[in-house]
Every structure is written in structure tokens, then in C-alpha cells.
Amino acid sequence: KPRPPRPPGSSARSLAPHSLPAPCARAAPARTMDGILAGFKFNVSHQEIERILYEVEQWYEASHEQAGVDWLPIEGITNFLFNDLGYEDMDEFEDAIQGSFTEFLAAFPHMEIREEGERTFFKVSVPKPGPPRKLTLTVDSTKKLIDTTFLKASDAEVEIPLLEFSICAEQQRHIDSLYNHIVAARDKLETHCAGLDDGSEDRAKILETVAALTALLDVEQPFDIVVHDPSGLSEFKPSEGVKLS
């Protein structure tokens, strides 16, 4: 059974230096502040949970279209999923997340579990788009950067006004700590610099931004992170202190 293409790696991003004014798509599903991140309570890295979620969602979409039914047997995905993710079997996977696969799926609001006799079925729901919104969070410590998980929707743009720096829409959901979001942006710029002439003006300006992003991680002064969220899909966890407008 052919499967949809997977993302080009958890660290593959689409970033450009400085302000990125590219238009955002508006077709992504909406979610409240209590969305997908409500399920991020397993002892697994953000990147691994996102990788598992992506594979489950893509497998369900392809199988649902082929079978024409909403509820699919959970055993249908296990062999494909674990082989694709590099786990030997269900036991190794459940050891890694310190819980059952059924519990893992049930932790996410957009996934439902139903048991019929000895069989378990699951369904993935796609929420309807919501109104555009802006989320603003003031960061006042490095700890806050590390402890705050951020889901950046595929059509969302992130702005750091203090640096006049923006991360454009990436056409792919990205879940990680705020700290790692900034590190990924910085690393992407450094990689871009490698292809520029040493004495070029563009390279010098980009390296200034790289240095500013590195310094930002120390949070020597409070700064705002502003998320322009056309579809209402982006989330922070915890959401305390996030201003919606």
C-alpha cells in the first residue's frame, strides 16, 4: 500500500533570513489552546511524538480513503508504524513511551478509541478551520523557553519584534520547545551562510542575526513572541500568559 511522503526529517525547516513576508495558506484545521498539545504527556521527545503523530495521521488518511469507513482497526497500523519508525515491535514501542499504544492515541483530542469485543478501533478527526488570530507570549527567562512547548501550524508565522525577525509559514506542522524553535531558526541561517561568499554583505547581515538569536536564548531582557495564526491551529503549552487577539 503506497503511503504519503513523510516529512524530510524533524530538523528540516523552511526559513529565510530577517522578515519573511510570504503569504500564508488558510486551509489548515483550527484548534483551541487545548488542542493536540494536550496529549504531550509521555516521556518521549517532542520530535518523536510529532513523528509518531504524523505517521498515524497520514496512514489513517490514506487507509480511510481506501476503505471508506471512519473506524479502522488499530492492528492495521502497528506493523507499518513500528517498522517505519524503527521499533522492533509493540513491546519496544510501549517501553519507549512508558504506556500503551492505545493510551498514547487516546491522549490526543483529535483521536478516538473504540473497543468491540477483543478488537480496538480508532478514528482521527479533522477539526474545521477557525478564525484568524494572533498569539503573544512574553518570555522572561531561559527556563520559560525550555519549558514551553509550541505547536507552530503549517500556515503560521512567528515574529520576534525585538530582533525584527520572523519565521515564515513552513507548510508543515512543527512541534518543539520554544528554545528549540529558536535554535532551529538560527541553525538554518548558519547553514544558509555556508553557501555565501565570505565577504558578502548578505552573509554579514545574516551572521549578525545568528548572533542575535544565540544571545536571545540567554533572555537577558524580556521579549515577545508573536504568532500570526491564520487558521487558529497554533498552540502553546502551558498556555498561561498567552494573549489572544
N, C-alpha and C positions, 0 to 999 in steps of 0.2 A: 504494500500500500504506500503510494507516494506521500511524503509528509511535506508540509510547508517549510520553506527555508528558515533556518534558525538564525538568531542574531549573530553578527560577526564577532562574538566574544563580549564578555562582560565589561571590558575596558574600552571597547570601540565606541567612540563618540563622534558626533559631527559638530565641531566648534569652529568658530572663526575668531580672530583677534578683535578686541575692542568691541564697539557696539555692533550688534548683528540685527539689522532691521528687516530680515526676511519675513514675508508674511506667514502667518500660522494657518494650518488647516483647522477646520472646525467640526470634523466628523467624529472625534473621539467620544466615547461614552462618558457620562457625568458620574460623579461620586461625591458624597458628602465628606466631611472631615473624618467621619468614622467609616472609611471605606476599606480598601484592600489591606492597608497597614494594620488593621485590627488583628489580622492573622499573623503578624510578625512577632510571635512569642516563643518560637522554637529556638533551640540552642544551635543555630546554623547562621552562617554569614548572610548578610543582606544579598550579596551577589548570588549565593547558592539558592536561596529561597526564590529570588527573581527568576533564576534559570529553571527551577522546577516548575514554577507557576507558568512560565512561558510555554514550556513543553506540554503541560497539561492542557492549557487553553488552546494551543494550536492543534493538538491531537483531537481534542473534543470538537473543535470547529470542523476539521476535515471528516471525522467519523460521523458527526451529526448530519452533515450534508449528504454523506453517502447512505447512511442508514435511514434518515428521515424520521428519527424518533428523538425525544428530548432526554430520556433517561438511558444512559449507557452503562453496561456492566463494568465495574471497576477493574475486574481481572483483565479486561481487554486492553487496558493501558499499561499494566505493570511491566510486562516483558519489554515492550517498546521503550518505556520510560527509563527503566533501570539500565538497560543496555546502552541507551543513548547517553545517559548521564554518567555512566561509568561505575554504577553499583552492580555488584555481582547478583544480588537477589533482594527480596523484600526484607530479610533479616538485617542485612548490612545497611540498607536504607533507613530502616526504623531505628537501628542502633545510632546512626548518624544524627537523626533528628530527635532522638530520645522520646519517641512516641510512635503511634501507629500511622500508617498512610491515610487511613480513614479520618483520624483525628486531625491530621495535617490539612486535608481538604476542607473538613467541616469548620476549621478555624477562620476561613475566609468567607466574608458575607456574600460573595458572588458565586459561591459553590454550595450545592445542596447534596445531602446524602440520604438515601432511602434503602431500607433493608426489606427484602422479600424472602422469607424463609432463610436459607443459608447463603443467599446471594446479596451482594451490595451493589447498588447503582448510584451514579452521581450525575448531576446536571450543572452546567456552567451558564449562568445568566448574564446577559449583556445589558447594563443599565442604559436608559435613554439619556441623550445629551442634556445638559443643564445650561443655565445662562452663564455668560462670561463673567469672570470675577477677578479680583486682584487680591493676593495674599501677601501680607507684610509681616515679617518676623524680625525683631531686633535681637542681634547676637551680642552678648556682653561677656562671653568667656569661651575659651577653647573647649571646656567641658561641654558647653551647650552645643558647639559644633559637632562634637563626637557623639553626644547622647541623643541628638535629634535625627530621626530618620526622615528622609524626604523622598516622596514619590513625585518625580517630575513627569508629567503627562507628555505624550508624544507631540502635542501641539503647544506646549507651554514654553515661555521664555523666562529666563531668570536674570534679574538685573541687580547689580551691586552698585548703587548710586555713588557710594564713597569713592569708588575707583572709576566711575563712568564705564563700567564693564558689563557686558551682557553675554549670556549663553543662549543661543537661538534654539528654536524648536528642532528636535533631533529625529522626528518621525518614528520614535521608538520610546516606549516607557523605560524609565531609568530609576531604580530604587537603590538608595545607599544612604550613608550618613551625610550630613551637610559637609562635614570635614572632607570626606572622600569625593563629594561632588566638586569641591573647590580644587582638590588635588588633581582630579581627572582633567579639569579645565586647564590647570597650569601645565600638566604633563603633555596635553595635546598641543599647547602652544610651543613648548620646548621642542617637541617632535617636528612641528612645522618649521621652526627656526633652522633645523638641521639642513633643510634644503635651500636656505637663502645664503647669499654671499656674505662673508664676514663683515664687510664694510658697508653693507646696505643700510639705508635709513629705516626700512621696514623691519629689519632684523633688530636694530637697536631699540625701536619702539616696542616691539613685541617682548624683548628681553626685559624692558622696564616693567611691562605688565606682569611678566612671570615673577619678577622680584616682588612686585606689589602683592600678588596673590600669595606668595610664600609668607610675606610679612603678615598678611591678613590672618593667617592661621594662628598667630600668637594673640590675636584680639587685644591689641594694646589700647584700643578705644572701641566703644560700641559702634556697630554698623548695622544697617538694614539689608535684609534680603527681600527683594520684591519679586513675586511670581505673577506674571501675566498669564492667566489661565482661561483661555477661550472656552473650553468645554467643561470646566468645573471638575476636572479629574485629578488634579494635583492634590497632594496631602502632606501634612506634617504629623509626626508622632514623636513626642506628645504635641497636642495642638494648643495647649495653654499659651497665651500670649500672642497667638496669631490673629492679626487684624484682617477682617474681610471687608472688601469694598467693591 
